[in-house]
Amino acid sequence: MKNKRILIGVTGGIAVYKVVDLISRLKKQGAEVKVIMTEHATKFVTPLTFQTLSKNVVYTDMFASLSNMDVEHISLAKWADLILVAPATANTIAKIDLGLADNMLTTVLLAKRSPVMIAPAMNTYMLNHKATQDHLKNLEKNGYIILPCDQGLLACGDAGSGKLLAPEKILEAIQDHFTVKDLEGVDIVVTAGGTREPIDPVRYIGNRSSGKMGYAIAEAAKKRGARVHLISANSSLPVPEGIDYIPIETTEELYREASSLFDSCDVYISPAAPADYRPKDYFDQKIKHKDQEALSINLTSNPDIIKNLAKRKKKQIMVAFAAESQNLVEHAKEKLESKNVDFIVANNIKKKDAGFATDTNIVTIIDKDSAIDYAKQTKKDLAEIILNKIVKLLG
């Protein structure tokens, strides 16, 4: 989002206050923001609020004195990389579809040079009215990006669809718009989370993996155009939209699902933490502590998923992960050779902010030619680094 130029058209709806939050988020992402307000919008929030947040003059009047010799409705249309109308009332949506130009915002939209994103907000019955739906369909057919509405209790007291999409969701839509689709058509399998091997109906053998790295990769790959299958083991994270989500529990289930998708995929990325062992015997009833002072559980080995899949490798790019507590690079290089993967993402789980369940990581990415250290950064940023390397390998 750095230096992306976002022109926001604010119209007269109670949801205007959410756009204040959105502009704050955009500025934190490094975007440049300018605002046009309709006269009715100024009744809800003052132009000074948006001017303070955007650090730019707010445009409200078609016939105000020019701040320079540019014709402002034309210069604004030229300036924008993206125009967002939020909240977009039924009235403004109708005007845009009909090509009317009776205020600063609609005039700029008629002179637009960039994509336009519309975030509707209105009463449920107004939204569902045939006229509004026809206008939205026409705009979408003509290349406008129409965002969905949230559902819930509206300001008028009705409940249903029509709430302005939450600021964080609008921000995601804008980020997605600017994301280069360099993985368009690529089929990617991502595994995530830690498997659990049941001992009895209550207990299991497991690990501390939260799935955050795998989910970050899956979400980033989807935004970059990939077809993503996320095989997730025991994670409570929200599922990214638009992906094929496959929940599993045990290592054997993970192996089965991964095996079924492997031959048809282009890329296999495995940050999941499958258990190496499972109990040899499963107790159908909960084991009672009072029945025995000590308990021995015989363990048997689980399949080595990466190694077995790599034997079937043809075109696939394979990325493995190594969570180590000592001799990081040495152990990761051994894994690279023994498992026949393209590169390994290795981290020392003893380092602060680099272990399980954190939002950050500190990794070394190792392939047959190099071992590159990456300083602490978010798992979302690491996901992009990993995908960039995959894009290069795909050519």
Disulfide bonds with the S-S distance in Angstrom:
none
